[in-house]
Amino acid sequence: MKKKYRRQISLVLALVMLTVLSPVPVRAQENVADEDGWVNFLLICNEGMSNRGGNVGNTCMAVAMNENTGKIRLMMFTWDTFVKYEGYDIPQKLDMAYRNNGPEETVKVFNQNFDMGIELFMSLNYLNLATLIDDYGGVTVDVSRAERNALNSMVASKKENIQALQDANLLDQLMVELLAKEYYLSEFGPDTHLNGLQAVGYGWLQYDSVYNCCIREVEVIANLFRSVSSTLADEVVLYTDEVEKPDIHDSRRVVNLDHLTEEDLEFMNTAISPIFETSYNNLTENVIISIALAFARISFLASKQGVDIMDQLEYKVLPLEAQQPYDNVAGTEGHLIDYEANSKAMKEFLYRE
């Protein structure tokens, strides 16, 4: 029974997980979907302490969601990609924009290079991402023996960084106790469960290649979608006027999508409050709720046919040149790319029917 209900809410909760309330005032955005129903935003994660820039932006991921069909696609761009950057005579690495002026600059440069029209973004650092993953029970991924060994080395280094920040009074003791636990991973295999810091370390392993690192990272984010859905499915059951109210709900909150109350909305906001507290973004509550309701109905109808839309979540890593040998630009190694071909590949993946 729980599996059935989990299907009903998986997509709406995953959507709300990524499209979070803004911590700062922004202009009202009543409708962010284009004429074909696509909603787009850029997900950015970095290695530093700030959510707003100044550090290496390891993750630059375009997210596309269709409020008419329920499709969700994640497109990760490797950070060793050279891009054109106004004000510089030579190409710069993709993460330079984030170092200079945060997620707003990243969105601007990304759009200019790949002919995209993305306006929305979500940005958070590795400590906040680790905390967020822990808040929703961790993630389950396929970890090889080599990845496990490399991960343990990565986590040890992160623990040292956390302790150094605490010693410098940049982190309070509560944060240290939360994150600087024993993170040694003994298990490996297709169903390996990772806690927050392990998942971040796994997603940023570069021992074999940047491309494989990005594959791991997008897998972590995709499974974070599923973890949020699974965690909150234990708390909520959805139905509509066209479907009889469920008699069995295991003491979970029962919500009618056709008649949401203020208490329902408050419950949802409380349930996903960890996301509010960890990210910097430019979305509004009205946009979140309107899109979430559209996706909830799609997910609900699909569940009646035995389909879990989250199982159809797709992801891809670009640029097309990501697995080719590095080019050298003024002593810096990275990938020089065909902008037009990559723009076409990106749009075909994100927006194909």
WOJO-V79967 format. One record per helix or strand. SS is the DSSP state (h for helix, s for strand). FROM is the first residue (numbers start at 1). LEN is the number of residues. Records with the same first field share a line. If there is no record, write none. Layout:
BEGIN
SS = FROM-LEN / FROM-LEN
END
This chain:
BEGIN
h = 2-17 / 96-19 / 126-10 / 145-23 / 173-7 / 196-8 / 210-24 / 262-10 / 273-6 / 285-20 / 309-4 / 339-13
s = 38-9 / 59-8 / 72-6 / 81-3 / 92-2 / 120-6 / 139-5 / 189-6 / 236-4 / 253-4 / 280-2 / 314-5 / 327-3 / 332-4
END
